[in-house]
Amino acid sequence: MASSFMGLYVQREALLISQKALDITGNNISNINTPGYTRQRVDICSVANAKGNLGYNTAVSLAGQGSEAVGVAQIRDRLLDRKVRVYSSDLCDVGVKTSTLSDVEDVFDSIEADELEASFAAIVNKFKEALQSFSADNADRRELATISKNTAQSVVQCINNYNLKLDDISEQVLSDTEKTLKRINSIFSEMGSLNRQIKDSYVSMKYYDSTTGNYQVMNDYGPLELKDEMHSLLDELSQYGNIYVTEEADGTFSVDFAGQAVVRDKDYAQMALANDPTDPLNMGFIVSKSGTAPDFTGLMDKDEWYNIKLAAGGSSDEYVRANGVDITGKNDKGEYFLDTGSLRGYLDVYNGQGIFFDSLGSAGVCLTKGNDALEQMAALNKQIASGTAGADAADKLAELAKELKENIGAEITVNADGTYTAKVNGSEILNADKYAQLAVKADGKAVMVSDLYNSADWGTNLTGSNVTDFVNANSAAEIAAADVSGNAGGFIQTAQKAYSNSYCGIEYYRDMLNSFVKTMTDEFNSIFEEFGYELFTYKNDDGVADFRDAASNFRIADDWLKNPEIISNPTGSNEYEELNNIYINKMLGVFTTAQSYGNGAVTDPQKFSLEKFVGHICEELGTNLETEKGVYDATDIMLTSVETARSEVMDVSMGEEGINMMNYQKWYNAISRMVTTLDEALDKLINGTGRVGL
């Protein structure tokens, strides 16, 4: 009789389990179209109890105790999750680049198209034809001089227009980046909130073991819907950058983004944009971290972020900037923190300068020129002070001062006695016959400035307070190679170097235009340099010719604007009827002669005529865009493959759930029949035993 009671107990549990299995199957089917839902299953195990554990146990140990529902679990594959997120991050990175380069291609789309003779190539050709007409007509008609100047003006306007359109693309990228950061910060906040709910749910469900005050989750069950929501957020976050996820012992999720801790339990970080609006090459990202500032711990929960106190006032974003860590640079191993994702794409297309980026090599060229100028200026200062200077000393100093300003941005002061002093970012680099030496720091992100020494001192061992690390530092090269652990006169951060990027992004194609402007200006102006005339200029209002602003400041020089005929009569000594075409022919030679293009420090290894360089810009853009499209398609195929594999594991299948439903129904029916059979047996035992013959 005890055995029959045990059998009923076993079947009762089996009925409950089969009913729960049917419930979970129905739940799966009802959520077949729910985004982010992971199919669930009931985990069942066999019950094995030792003899004597129950009063109605059998005499056979570990037999006949039935089954038990351990819990409801999700069906996920963590390896597939990671693969999906890696490929998703890569795809979004390339997607941003492909989309942006397509916009840039739209800007230059008409650069070679010649249907209406309004393309850049056509306009350049019209300028050439106008000069040819002027030359062929012996330059004896005023209207041809004006036409030549006007067609040159069309070239200028075309360059200016392309530059403005590139500005529009940069502004759109910046706007998209800011929106992305807002969403990322929202995700961090939601993750912190979800972690709190997940932990509380484990506690309320008693799926934990409290050890020394720490909650340790005992199994992989619990708040499955909350986990689904967390995984959906992780999938989205992976689109923006590389992430690393750890499921902790207490059931919460720890998340690293771009190599930085961003979510720990209920606490989370916030990101901010580090951008100088005046410098399109200075966009980067920072993420908050633990710090020592008042009321700031980096990773905080929602209430702490809301109540954060700022010593200097301002917004929490500003506070994050002040206490953040740059994730656009490199770690100690020389690896980028932000490897991929749409944020990586935004950085590349916004900051990328291709071969024109401010590399250690290009910065070294500028500093070498600057250091040479400093040494010569110190020698001339000494001659002026001693009264031994030549008559041309003042002119030489002025020329060297100009070179110093152009190469290292020095602030120049002319003293009453005719000597010069100079500073860079507040550090004195020239005073009387003493001068400093500048060098690029080993990581390429800063410029170092030594103390002031005269020419004799530079040949000795230098042990001054600011050059403790510069033993035998007799040259800029030795300074650059030195191990800088001290102040070294203070690091002068170079704005363009802070987030330098060699990707061929928006700024690369802008610098292609800048290179065209610089070469065109230099070549045409050199023809009339002996007469003190300029045909073109890209100087700003302060009279400084900055390569980075060449396309935006490009214009016809006042000399040519006021007198279109100077190209055929630069001396002004000939009568109108006697004008010649010598200089016009020299101008025509510029169109066909192969020229070098660059920013003065970095030069494109290839040489092109003005006409062919126009086509070269389009070829470069087309090649780079096709490369990105190829990478995008390949990455998309890989992502689709792993997403399909993951879907087969975690998504609800109507066919599979239908089979499960029938199996559980048959199980339920069989158990019901078993209960009926046991009931009949008990009825016979109770009501029929001992009543033989009745």
Phi, psi and omega per residue, in radians:
M1 nan -0.654 3.109
A2 -1.088 -0.639 3.126
S3 -1.125 -0.661 3.127
S4 -1.177 -0.702 3.089
F5 -1.066 -0.735 3.120
M6 -1.102 -0.700 3.121
G7 -1.064 -0.736 3.094
L8 -1.120 -0.672 3.109
Y9 -1.091 -0.776 3.132
V10 -1.082 -0.773 -3.111
Q11 -1.219 -0.587 3.064
R12 -1.044 -0.793 3.117
E13 -1.127 -0.672 -3.138
A14 -1.146 -0.668 3.082
L15 -1.067 -0.765 3.132
L16 -1.109 -0.703 -3.128
I17 -1.181 -0.780 3.136
S18 -1.124 -0.621 3.084
Q19 -1.124 -0.734 3.119
K20 -1.154 -0.647 3.098
A21 -1.092 -0.717 3.073
L22 -1.141 -0.659 3.104
D23 -1.073 -0.797 -3.120
I24 -1.172 -0.652 3.075
T25 -1.073 -0.788 3.092
G26 -1.092 -0.652 3.102
N27 -1.127 -0.713 3.101
N28 -1.081 -0.804 -3.113
I29 -1.122 -0.691 -3.123
S30 -1.185 -0.376 -3.125
N31 -1.863 0.359 -3.069
I32 -1.091 -0.469 3.132
N33 -1.887 0.198 3.130
T34 -1.395 2.079 3.141
P35 -1.035 2.311 3.067
G36 1.418 -0.024 -3.107
Y37 -1.281 2.381 3.081
T38 -1.890 2.250 -3.092
R39 -1.094 2.586 -3.038
Q40 -2.041 2.839 3.095
R41 -2.593 2.728 3.055
V42 -1.611 2.139 3.080
D43 -1.511 2.195 -3.060
I44 -2.118 2.470 3.070
C45 -2.357 2.795 3.110
S46 -1.425 2.450 3.139
V47 -1.604 2.190 3.118
A48 -2.195 1.979 -3.136
N49 -2.041 2.534 3.121
A50 -1.227 2.690 3.134
K51 -1.025 2.340 3.125
G52 1.590 -0.034 -3.131
N53 -1.211 -0.587 3.112
L54 -2.158 2.641 -3.113
G55 -1.172 -0.439 -3.113
Y56 -1.878 0.472 3.138
N57 -1.240 2.733 3.089
T58 -1.407 3.010 3.102
A59 -1.385 -0.243 3.126
V60 -1.590 2.075 -3.074
S61 -1.151 2.497 3.028
L62 1.075 0.470 -3.088
A63 -2.107 2.434 2.929
G64 1.302 0.431 -3.116
Q65 -1.596 -0.068 3.056
G66 1.445 -2.658 -3.071
S67 -2.212 2.909 -3.111
E68 -2.480 2.423 3.062
A69 -1.431 1.999 -3.100
V70 -1.341 -0.696 -3.117
G71 2.957 3.082 3.102
V72 -1.851 2.175 -3.053
A73 -2.077 2.812 3.013
Q74 -1.616 2.661 3.092
I75 -1.852 1.691 -3.133
R76 -2.310 2.744 3.065
D77 -2.126 1.940 -3.056
R78 -1.135 -0.578 3.120
L79 -1.139 -0.741 3.110
L80 -1.176 -0.639 3.063
D81 -0.996 -0.815 -3.103
R82 -1.146 -0.723 3.135
K83 -1.100 -0.766 3.134
V84 -1.042 -0.744 -3.088
R85 -1.233 -0.613 3.110
V86 -1.152 -0.849 -3.129
Y87 -1.204 -0.594 3.092
S88 -1.110 -0.715 3.110
S89 -1.116 -0.779 3.125
D90 -1.087 -0.734 -3.096
L91 -1.132 -0.715 -3.141
C92 -1.176 -0.634 3.072
D93 -1.025 -0.940 -3.115
V94 -1.192 -0.561 3.130
G95 -1.082 -0.741 3.098
V96 -1.091 -0.748 -3.116
K97 -1.160 -0.749 3.140
T98 -1.106 -0.780 -3.129
S99 -1.104 -0.767 -3.099
T100 -1.210 -0.757 3.119
L101 -1.126 -0.537 3.057
S102 -1.126 -0.678 3.076
D103 -1.136 -0.702 3.101
V104 -1.130 -0.669 3.116
E105 -1.088 -0.644 3.093
D106 -1.081 -0.611 3.112
V107 -1.116 -0.784 -3.077
F108 -1.627 0.131 -3.032
D109 -1.019 -0.594 -3.103
S110 -1.678 0.203 -3.058
I111 -1.153 -0.506 3.118
E112 -2.024 -0.306 3.118
A113 -1.064 2.405 -2.987
D114 -2.292 0.428 -3.073
E115 -1.108 -0.760 -3.110
L116 -1.847 0.164 -3.091
E117 0.945 0.671 -3.133
A118 -2.081 0.083 3.136
S119 -1.293 2.929 3.130
F120 -1.066 -0.768 3.132
A121 -1.064 -0.703 3.142
A122 -1.170 -0.665 -3.130
I123 -1.180 -0.722 3.079
V124 -1.083 -0.710 3.141
N125 -1.150 -0.637 3.096
K126 -1.111 -0.664 3.089
F127 -1.072 -0.777 3.125
K128 -1.093 -0.774 -3.128
E129 -1.126 -0.631 3.109
A130 -1.108 -0.716 3.103
L131 -1.164 -0.657 3.115
Q132 -1.114 -0.724 3.103
S133 -1.114 -0.730 3.124
F134 -1.072 -0.754 -3.117
S135 -1.214 -0.727 -3.085
A136 -1.194 -0.451 -3.111
D137 -1.630 0.362 3.128
N138 1.036 0.337 3.043
A139 0.956 0.729 -3.082
D140 -1.967 0.353 3.110
R141 -2.263 2.189 -3.081
R142 -1.095 -0.630 -3.079
E143 -1.143 -0.528 3.095
L144 -1.191 -0.593 3.070
A145 -1.115 -0.738 3.132
T146 -1.186 -0.701 3.106
I147 -1.066 -0.738 3.120
S148 -1.047 -0.769 3.126
K149 -1.144 -0.696 -3.121
N150 -1.182 -0.686 3.096
T151 -1.187 -0.576 3.029
A152 -1.115 -0.657 3.107
Q153 -1.115 -0.603 3.096
S154 -1.121 -0.685 3.078
V155 -1.070 -0.777 3.139
V156 -1.059 -0.823 -3.116
Q157 -1.112 -0.638 3.118
C158 -1.112 -0.800 3.104
I159 -1.063 -0.811 3.133
N160 -1.033 -0.701 -3.114
N161 -1.158 -0.774 3.095
Y162 -1.046 -0.711 -3.127
N163 -1.119 -0.708 3.114
L164 -1.128 -0.680 3.115
K165 -1.160 -0.640 3.059
L166 -1.142 -0.617 3.048
D167 -1.040 -0.733 3.137
D168 -1.081 -0.718 3.127
I169 -1.145 -0.729 3.115
S170 -1.067 -0.742 3.131
E171 -1.121 -0.656 3.113
Q172 -1.170 -0.725 3.098
V173 -1.080 -0.752 3.126
L174 -1.089 -0.746 3.114
S175 -1.097 -0.769 3.114
D176 -1.102 -0.646 3.126
T177 -1.127 -0.770 3.141
E178 -1.098 -0.700 3.108
K179 -1.137 -0.691 3.124
T180 -1.100 -0.740 3.138
L181 -1.111 -0.671 3.092
K182 -1.075 -0.730 3.121
R183 -1.173 -0.696 3.111
I184 -1.065 -0.782 3.120
N185 -1.095 -0.636 3.091
S186 -1.142 -0.694 3.113
I187 -1.110 -0.777 3.108
F188 -0.986 -0.780 -3.134
S189 -1.105 -0.780 -3.139
E190 -1.125 -0.641 3.125
M191 -1.136 -0.729 3.087
G192 -1.054 -0.732 3.119
S193 -1.151 -0.730 3.128
L194 -1.123 -0.705 3.110
N195 -1.031 -0.710 3.115
R196 -1.082 -0.790 -3.126
Q197 -1.164 -0.701 3.140
I198 -1.083 -0.787 -3.124
K199 -1.123 -0.771 3.131
D200 -1.107 -0.629 -3.137
S201 -1.164 -0.740 3.093
Y202 -1.047 -0.691 -3.141
V203 -1.158 -0.826 -3.106
S204 -1.153 -0.536 3.126
M205 -1.479 -0.081 3.130
K206 1.062 0.555 3.046
Y207 -1.612 0.905 -3.094
Y208 -2.664 2.849 3.051
D209 -2.204 2.033 -3.114
S210 -1.462 1.943 -3.129
T211 -2.093 2.048 -3.126
T212 0.847 0.681 3.072
G213 1.501 -0.072 3.134
N214 -1.831 2.358 3.129
Y215 -1.479 2.183 3.085
Q216 -2.039 2.028 -3.140
V217 -1.182 2.304 -3.044
M218 -1.536 -0.299 -3.102
N219 -2.643 -3.117 -3.058
D220 -1.733 0.389 3.131
Y221 -1.744 -2.994 3.106
G222 2.215 -2.546 -3.064
P223 -1.340 1.431 -3.017
L224 -1.142 -0.680 -3.132
E225 -1.131 -0.630 3.078
L226 -1.161 -0.652 3.084
K227 -1.143 -0.683 3.086
D228 -1.024 -0.771 -3.140
E229 -1.124 -0.682 3.115
M230 -1.120 -0.766 3.137
H231 -1.133 -0.611 3.089
S232 -1.111 -0.714 3.105
L233 -1.163 -0.662 3.116
L234 -1.134 -0.699 3.094
D235 -1.069 -0.738 3.140
E236 -1.203 -0.737 -3.122
L237 -1.086 -0.593 -3.130
S238 -1.124 -0.363 3.105
Q239 -1.218 -0.411 -3.046
Y240 -1.649 -0.350 -3.127
G241 3.134 2.981 -3.128
N242 -1.255 2.289 -3.102
I243 -2.167 2.751 3.030
Y244 -2.350 2.240 -3.006
V245 -2.090 2.387 3.068
T246 -2.272 2.236 3.037
E247 -1.567 2.015 -3.039
E248 -1.379 2.940 -3.113
A249 -1.121 -0.442 -3.130
D250 -1.562 0.133 3.087
G251 1.628 -0.205 -3.127
T252 -1.414 2.923 -3.129
F253 -1.939 2.225 3.016
S254 -1.760 2.309 -3.038
V255 -2.214 2.298 2.982
D256 -1.922 2.351 3.115
F257 -2.152 2.151 -3.134
A258 0.975 0.634 3.078
G259 1.462 0.022 -3.115
Q260 -2.053 2.487 3.081
A261 -1.172 2.191 -3.118
V262 -2.156 -0.394 3.097
V263 -2.435 2.163 3.047
R264 -2.420 1.972 -3.091
D265 0.973 -2.224 -3.122
K266 -1.536 -0.109 -3.102
D267 -1.602 2.572 -3.086
Y268 -2.587 2.823 -3.129
A269 -1.690 3.088 3.016
Q270 -2.381 2.548 3.130
M271 -1.883 2.755 3.099
A272 -2.517 2.769 3.123
L273 -1.582 2.159 3.049
A274 -1.727 1.721 -3.015
N275 -2.459 2.365 3.029
D276 -1.729 1.888 -3.065
P277 -0.991 -0.409 -3.114
T278 -1.523 -0.138 -3.085
D279 -2.278 1.862 -3.092
P280 -1.221 -0.036 -3.137
L281 -1.858 0.318 -3.016
N282 -2.177 0.593 3.102
M283 -1.632 2.313 3.089
G284 -2.692 3.140 -3.134
F285 -2.235 2.592 3.040
I286 -2.313 2.700 3.124
V287 -2.264 2.435 -3.068
S288 -1.133 2.664 3.127
K289 -2.549 2.977 3.105
S290 -1.094 2.366 -3.118
G291 -2.512 -3.059 -3.099
T292 -1.907 0.018 -3.121
A293 -1.118 2.684 -3.125
P294 -1.004 2.315 3.056
D295 1.028 0.547 -3.125
F296 -2.364 2.144 3.124
T297 -2.153 0.101 3.084
G298 1.437 -1.308 3.074
L299 -1.594 2.028 -3.082
M300 -2.387 2.852 3.059
D301 -1.561 3.111 -3.008
K302 -1.025 -0.766 -3.113
D303 -1.123 -0.659 -3.134
E304 -1.213 -0.673 3.089
W305 -1.117 -0.664 -3.098
Y306 -1.196 -0.630 -3.056
N307 -1.738 0.269 -3.094
I308 -1.064 2.413 -3.123
K309 -1.828 2.228 -3.133
L310 -1.819 2.101 -3.092
A311 -1.064 -0.644 -3.095
A312 -1.815 0.166 -3.111
G313 1.345 -3.105 3.123
G314 1.771 -2.990 -3.063
S315 -1.663 2.911 3.120
S316 -1.133 -0.561 3.093
D317 -1.017 -0.765 3.131
E318 -1.116 -0.619 -3.133
Y319 -1.215 -0.667 3.077
V320 -1.067 -0.727 3.124
R321 -1.028 -0.737 -3.060
A322 -1.260 -0.383 -3.051
N323 -2.185 0.475 -3.081
G324 -1.808 3.091 3.097
V325 -2.160 2.345 -3.117
D326 -1.202 2.199 3.112
I327 -1.868 0.179 3.099
T328 -1.648 -0.216 -3.116
G329 -1.533 -2.675 -3.113
K330 -2.072 2.654 3.061
N331 -1.492 -3.016 -3.071
D332 -1.114 -0.388 3.140
K333 -1.541 0.018 -3.138
G334 1.392 0.304 -3.134
E335 -1.801 2.480 3.093
Y336 -1.230 2.421 3.057
F337 -1.224 -0.858 -3.108
L338 -1.604 1.664 -2.995
D339 -1.545 -0.534 -2.982
T340 -2.749 -3.002 -3.121
G341 1.630 2.989 -3.087
S342 -1.110 -0.552 3.107
L343 -1.139 -0.674 3.071
R344 -1.091 -0.728 3.114
G345 -1.081 -0.748 3.129
Y346 -1.090 -0.728 3.117
L347 -1.060 -0.793 -3.069
D348 -1.142 -0.839 -3.071
V349 -1.289 -0.467 -3.102
Y350 -1.444 -0.725 -3.066
N351 -1.714 -0.366 -2.950
G352 -1.063 2.217 -3.132
Q353 -2.041 0.099 -3.137
G354 1.030 -2.306 -3.108
I355 -1.261 -0.181 -3.076
F356 -1.634 0.049 -3.104
F357 -1.170 2.717 -3.015
D358 -1.339 1.291 -3.097
S359 -1.334 2.997 3.090
L360 -1.048 -0.634 -3.132
G361 -1.147 -0.844 -3.109
S362 -1.186 -0.677 3.103
A363 -1.129 -0.639 3.121
G364 -1.115 -0.643 3.092
V365 -1.083 -0.820 -3.136
C366 -1.084 -0.742 -3.106
L367 -1.224 -0.612 3.097
T368 -1.075 -0.777 3.101
K369 -1.099 -0.727 3.140
G370 -1.131 -0.755 -3.137
N371 -1.146 -0.674 3.083
D372 -1.098 -0.734 3.128
A373 -1.115 -0.689 3.134
L374 -1.072 -0.777 -3.124
E375 -1.105 -0.748 3.138
Q376 -1.191 -0.670 -3.140
M377 -1.169 -0.652 3.106
A378 -1.109 -0.705 3.120
A379 -1.141 -0.722 3.120
L380 -1.191 -0.656 3.070
N381 -1.022 -0.723 -3.135
K382 -1.131 -0.711 3.130
Q383 -1.151 -0.717 3.131
I384 -1.132 -0.743 -3.123
A385 -1.134 -0.582 -3.119
S386 -1.576 -0.078 3.123
G387 1.362 0.294 -3.121
T388 -1.848 0.150 -3.080
A389 -1.257 2.590 3.104
G390 -1.363 3.082 -3.084
A391 -1.207 -0.445 -3.089
D392 -1.668 0.172 -3.090
A393 -1.058 -0.751 -3.116
A394 -1.088 -0.734 3.131
D395 -1.148 -0.718 3.126
K396 -1.104 -0.740 3.121
L397 -1.090 -0.740 3.132
A398 -1.085 -0.703 3.133
E399 -1.174 -0.754 3.119
L400 -1.146 -0.651 3.118
A401 -1.095 -0.693 3.095
K402 -1.098 -0.756 3.124
E403 -1.120 -0.682 3.135
L404 -1.116 -0.720 3.141
K405 -1.178 -0.737 -3.100
E406 -1.193 -0.609 -3.029
N407 -1.544 -0.661 -3.079
I408 -2.236 0.172 3.071
G409 1.129 0.591 -3.079
A410 -1.249 2.620 3.031
E411 -1.671 2.061 -3.008
I412 -1.782 2.403 3.054
T413 -2.250 2.249 3.085
V414 -1.689 2.109 -3.101
N415 -1.416 2.899 -3.103
A416 -1.074 -0.550 -3.118
D417 -1.496 0.062 3.096
G418 1.661 -0.118 3.090
T419 -1.416 2.918 -3.106
Y420 -2.063 2.575 2.930
T421 -2.185 2.713 -3.096
A422 -2.559 2.593 3.073
K423 -2.353 2.719 3.003
V424 -2.375 2.076 -3.072
N425 0.892 0.686 3.092
G426 1.522 -0.218 3.127
S427 -1.586 2.228 -3.127
E428 -1.280 2.259 -3.115
I429 -2.091 -0.171 3.114
L430 -2.652 2.233 3.077
N431 -2.697 2.008 -3.078
A432 0.985 -2.211 -3.111
D433 -1.678 0.175 3.122
K434 -1.800 2.460 -3.099
Y435 -2.569 2.753 3.113
A436 -1.727 3.034 2.981
Q437 -2.198 2.447 -3.110
L438 -1.974 2.609 3.115
A439 -2.683 2.721 3.073
V440 -1.383 2.311 3.084
K441 -1.090 2.724 -3.031
A442 -0.984 -0.589 -3.132
D443 -1.436 -0.037 3.076
G444 1.321 0.130 -3.053
K445 -1.872 0.035 -3.116
A446 -2.653 2.822 3.076
V447 -1.974 2.355 -3.140
M448 -1.794 2.526 3.134
V449 -2.200 2.236 3.122
S450 -1.486 3.100 3.011
D451 -1.201 3.023 3.088
L452 -1.485 2.278 3.089
Y453 -2.452 2.747 3.044
N454 -1.618 3.074 -3.030
S455 -1.054 -0.598 3.140
A456 -1.189 -0.724 -3.119
D457 -1.114 -0.559 -3.091
W458 -1.140 -0.303 3.110
G459 -1.549 0.029 -3.117
T460 -1.985 3.055 3.072
N461 -1.231 2.252 -3.110
L462 -1.749 2.137 -3.130
T463 -2.272 0.444 3.140
G464 -1.109 2.895 -3.056
S465 -1.040 -0.596 -3.089
N466 -1.634 -0.058 -3.130
V467 -2.246 0.675 3.141
T468 -1.016 -0.607 -3.097
D469 -1.502 -0.047 -3.055
F470 -1.806 1.273 3.088
V471 -1.390 2.254 -3.072
N472 0.971 0.625 -3.136
A473 -1.423 1.423 -3.088
N474 -1.607 -0.086 -3.108
S475 -2.610 2.871 3.106
A476 -1.078 -0.606 -3.128
A477 -1.103 -0.704 3.134
E478 -1.209 -0.603 3.080
I479 -1.108 -0.776 -3.105
A480 -1.091 -0.562 -3.100
A481 -1.465 -0.198 -3.080
A482 -1.208 2.633 3.066
D483 -1.473 1.866 -3.048
V484 -1.631 1.886 3.069
S485 -2.014 -0.231 3.131
G486 -1.758 -2.706 -3.053
N487 -1.407 -0.676 -3.129
A488 0.932 0.733 3.125
G489 1.335 0.104 -3.123
G490 1.624 2.402 3.093
F491 -1.448 2.182 3.088
I492 -1.670 1.834 -3.112
Q493 -1.215 2.285 3.096
T494 -1.650 2.099 -3.020
A495 -0.979 -0.772 -3.089
Q496 -1.264 -0.365 -3.094
K497 -1.503 -0.344 -3.028
A498 -0.962 -0.720 3.132
Y499 -2.241 0.704 -3.077
S500 -1.020 2.550 -2.995
N501 -2.641 2.237 -3.079
S502 -1.652 0.129 3.069
Y503 -1.206 2.560 3.137
C504 -1.452 1.397 -3.117
G505 -1.746 -2.726 -3.097
I506 -0.990 -0.765 -3.063
E507 -1.224 -0.430 3.073
Y508 -1.136 -0.790 -3.125
Y509 -1.287 -0.484 3.001
R510 -1.163 -0.702 3.131
D511 -1.231 -0.421 2.999
M512 -1.111 -0.744 3.066
L513 -1.136 -0.752 3.122
N514 -1.042 -0.681 3.122
S515 -1.133 -0.728 3.103
F516 -1.056 -0.783 -3.130
V517 -1.105 -0.803 -3.102
K518 -1.086 -0.818 -3.131
T519 -1.140 -0.782 -3.141
M520 -1.069 -0.771 -3.138
T521 -1.132 -0.832 -3.109
D522 -1.092 -0.765 -3.059
E523 -1.209 -0.797 -3.137
F524 -1.214 -0.689 -3.133
N525 -1.189 -0.531 -3.125
S526 -1.126 -0.471 3.137
I527 -1.140 -0.591 -3.064
F528 -1.945 0.221 -3.106
E529 -1.049 -0.669 -3.100
E530 -1.134 -0.343 3.140
F531 -1.732 -0.023 3.125
G532 1.350 0.337 -3.127
Y533 -1.811 2.666 2.993
E534 -2.188 2.381 3.064
L535 -1.601 -0.701 3.137
F536 -2.213 2.796 3.067
T537 -2.707 2.684 2.998
Y538 -2.330 0.482 3.092
K539 -1.262 2.583 3.083
N540 -1.477 -3.010 -3.085
D541 -1.112 -0.407 3.123
D542 -1.545 0.038 3.133
G543 1.436 0.241 -3.134
V544 -1.715 2.253 3.110
A545 -1.633 1.669 -3.124
D546 -1.697 2.126 -3.119
F547 -0.961 -0.706 -3.071
R548 -1.159 -0.360 3.128
D549 -1.903 0.259 -3.043
A550 -1.057 -0.825 -3.093
A551 -1.168 -0.618 -3.110
S552 -1.334 -0.545 -3.117
N553 -1.703 0.032 -3.074
F554 -1.095 2.303 -3.136
R555 -2.861 2.902 3.022
I556 -1.252 2.315 -3.141
A557 -1.193 2.696 -3.106
D558 -1.030 -0.609 -3.115
D559 -0.996 -0.857 -3.108
W560 -1.342 -0.565 -3.120
L561 -1.111 -0.706 -3.108
K562 -1.363 -0.526 -3.070
N563 -2.418 1.552 -3.114
P564 -1.008 -0.362 -3.022
E565 -1.499 -0.010 -3.092
I566 -1.149 -0.365 -3.130
I567 -1.222 -0.318 3.088
S568 -1.991 -0.103 3.133
N569 -2.576 1.092 -3.065
P570 -1.142 -0.449 -3.124
T571 -1.405 -0.439 -3.116
G572 1.274 0.227 -3.065
S573 -1.701 -0.270 -3.093
N574 -1.569 2.643 3.008
E575 -1.261 2.735 -3.072
Y576 -0.949 -0.747 -3.091
E577 -1.176 -0.302 -3.059
E578 -1.784 0.211 -3.119
L579 -1.056 2.511 -3.116
N580 -2.043 2.994 -3.061
N581 -1.957 0.308 -3.116
I582 -1.006 -0.851 -3.062
Y583 -1.316 -0.481 3.080
I584 -1.173 -0.707 3.103
N585 -1.126 -0.606 3.057
K586 -1.110 -0.687 3.101
M587 -1.123 -0.703 3.116
L588 -1.101 -0.559 3.124
G589 -1.127 -0.464 3.135
V590 -1.116 -0.583 -3.088
F591 -1.169 -0.531 -3.026
T592 -1.872 -0.234 -3.123
T593 -1.456 2.328 3.114
A594 -1.157 2.238 -3.087
Q595 -2.105 2.812 3.027
S596 -1.624 2.583 -3.121
Y597 -2.274 2.319 3.141
G598 3.086 -2.992 -3.091
N599 -1.785 0.175 -3.124
G600 1.750 -0.513 3.093
A601 -1.876 -0.649 3.100
V602 -2.053 2.281 -3.108
T603 -2.119 2.368 3.052
D604 -1.037 2.233 -3.096
P605 -1.097 -0.366 3.135
Q606 -1.634 2.636 3.101
K607 -2.016 2.451 -3.113
F608 -2.454 2.689 2.933
S609 -1.319 2.905 3.135
L610 -0.989 -0.729 -3.104
E611 -1.130 -0.775 -3.087
K612 -1.323 -0.460 3.129
F613 -1.145 -0.555 3.080
V614 -1.023 -0.813 3.099
G615 -1.183 -0.574 -3.139
H616 -1.070 -0.655 3.116
I617 -1.040 -0.830 -3.119
C618 -1.150 -0.685 3.135
E619 -1.118 -0.744 3.107
E620 -1.053 -0.827 -3.116
L621 -1.112 -0.797 -3.136
G622 -1.080 -0.740 3.130
T623 -1.115 -0.809 -3.129
N624 -1.128 -0.693 -3.141
L625 -1.163 -0.735 3.117
E626 -1.117 -0.634 3.091
T627 -1.089 -0.804 3.140
E628 -1.125 -0.686 3.113
K629 -1.113 -0.685 3.103
G630 -1.108 -0.772 3.103
V631 -1.117 -0.700 3.139
Y632 -1.071 -0.828 -3.122
D633 -1.094 -0.751 -3.139
A634 -1.122 -0.749 3.138
T635 -1.165 -0.667 3.130
D636 -1.097 -0.677 3.105
I637 -1.108 -0.773 3.135
M638 -1.127 -0.735 3.138
L639 -1.124 -0.762 3.124
T640 -1.053 -0.678 -3.135
S641 -1.104 -0.851 -3.102
V642 -1.289 -0.533 3.072
E643 -1.154 -0.677 3.095
T644 -1.117 -0.761 3.119
A645 -1.090 -0.721 3.136
R646 -1.196 -0.677 3.137
S647 -1.085 -0.645 3.113
E648 -1.104 -0.467 -3.138
V649 -1.514 -0.836 -2.937
M650 -1.804 -0.381 -3.094
D651 -1.372 2.715 3.126
V652 -1.367 2.247 3.083
S653 -1.880 2.116 -3.118
M654 -1.058 -0.711 3.129
G655 -1.111 -0.803 -3.121
E656 -1.154 -0.716 -3.141
E657 -1.199 -0.576 3.079
G658 -1.115 -0.729 3.088
I659 -1.107 -0.765 3.115
N660 -1.051 -0.722 -3.116
M661 -1.068 -0.764 3.128
M662 -1.163 -0.707 3.124
N663 -1.093 -0.788 -3.132
Y664 -1.176 -0.583 3.107
Q665 -1.160 -0.767 3.096
K666 -1.096 -0.677 3.103
W667 -1.076 -0.817 -3.134
Y668 -1.052 -0.770 -3.136
N669 -1.133 -0.703 3.141
A670 -1.124 -0.722 3.131
I671 -1.140 -0.699 3.105
S672 -1.054 -0.741 3.095
R673 -1.095 -0.644 3.125
M674 -1.133 -0.679 3.106
V675 -1.123 -0.725 3.113
T676 -1.087 -0.759 3.126
T677 -1.071 -0.804 3.122
L678 -1.122 -0.626 3.124
D679 -1.127 -0.731 3.110
E680 -1.117 -0.699 3.124
A681 -1.110 -0.753 3.125
L682 -1.151 -0.669 3.119
D683 -1.070 -0.767 3.103
K684 -1.107 -0.708 -3.105
L685 -1.157 -0.736 -3.042
I686 -1.423 -0.785 -3.001
N687 -1.679 -0.289 -3.079
G688 -1.885 -0.332 -3.094
T689 -1.284 2.318 3.077
G690 1.449 0.119 -3.116
R691 -2.110 0.733 -3.110
V692 -1.091 2.274 3.100
G693 1.562 -0.201 3.135
L694 -1.404 nan nan
